[in-house]
């Protein structure tokens, strides 16, 4: 994931297509995280019990899994979004 939004702005100035691709990957990562978080609410209590520690652990787990999923080919959402935006730019 991008550490700072300023990195994306700098990348946009040097290579707009790469910046767009990175932004789409970031979107996919955030989307995947949110999806996993909602799905995780259906799972019974974790091994840390019900509380702040369990909540923090689950958030970190979902965030890292989402980052790994979107790091490769991902779910394909980032690629689809990138292609749609590129078509919109041409049209």
C-alpha positions in Angstrom: 0.0 0.0 0.0 1.1 3.6 -0.5 2.5 5.1 2.6 1.6 8.6 1.6 -0.7 10.1 -0.9 2.1 12.5 -1.9 3.9 9.5 -3.4 1.0 8.9 -5.7 0.9 12.6 -6.7 4.6 12.5 -7.5 4.1 9.3 -9.6 1.2 11.0 -11.4 3.6 13.7 -12.5 6.3 11.3 -13.8 4.1 8.4 -15.1 0.3 9.0 -15.2 -0.5 5.4 -16.3 1.6 3.8 -13.6 0.0 6.2 -11.0 -3.5 5.2 -12.2 -2.6 1.5 -12.1 -1.3 1.9 -8.5 -4.4 3.8 -7.4 -6.6 1.1 -8.9 -4.6 -1.6 -6.9 -5.0 0.5 -3.8 -8.8 0.7 -4.4 -8.9 -3.1 -4.8 -6.9 -3.6 -1.6 -9.3 -1.3 0.4 -12.3 -3.0 -1.2 -11.0 -6.5 -0.3 -10.2 -5.3 3.2 -13.8 -4.0 3.7 -15.2 -7.2 2.2 -13.2 -9.4 4.6 -14.1 -7.2 7.6 -17.8 -7.6 6.9 -17.4 -11.4 6.3 -15.3 -11.6 9.6 -18.3 -10.2 11.5 -20.0 -13.5 10.9 -17.2 -15.5 12.5 -17.6 -16.3 16.2 -15.2 -14.8 18.8 -11.5 -15.2 18.2 -8.9 -16.8 20.4 -8.3 -13.4 22.1 -11.9 -13.2 23.3 -14.2 -10.4 22.6 -12.6 -7.0 23.1 -10.1 -4.5 21.8 -7.2 -6.9 21.3 -9.3 -9.2 19.2 -10.7 -6.3 17.2 -7.2 -4.9 16.5 -5.8 -8.3 15.6 -8.6 -9.0 13.2 -8.2 -5.6 11.5 -4.5 -6.2 11.1 -5.1 -9.7 9.8 -7.7 -8.5 7.2 -5.5 -5.6 6.1 -2.5 -7.8 5.5 -4.5 -10.5 3.7 -6.1 -7.8 1.5 -2.7 -6.3 0.7 -1.3 -9.8 -0.3 -4.3 -10.6 -2.4 -4.2 -7.3 -4.3 -0.4 -7.5 -4.6 -0.4 -10.1 -7.3 -3.2 -10.4 -9.9 -5.7 -9.8 -7.1 -9.4 -10.3 -7.6 -9.2 -8.4 -10.9 -11.2 -5.4 -9.7 -8.1 -3.1 -10.0 -7.5 -4.2 -13.6 -11.2 -3.8 -14.6 -11.3 -0.3 -13.0 -8.0 0.6 -14.7 -9.4 -0.5 -18.1 -12.7 1.4 -17.6 -10.9 4.6 -16.7 -8.5 4.3 -19.6 -11.5 3.8 -22.0 -13.1 6.9 -20.5 -10.0 8.9 -21.1 -9.9 7.9 -24.8 -13.6 8.5 -25.4 
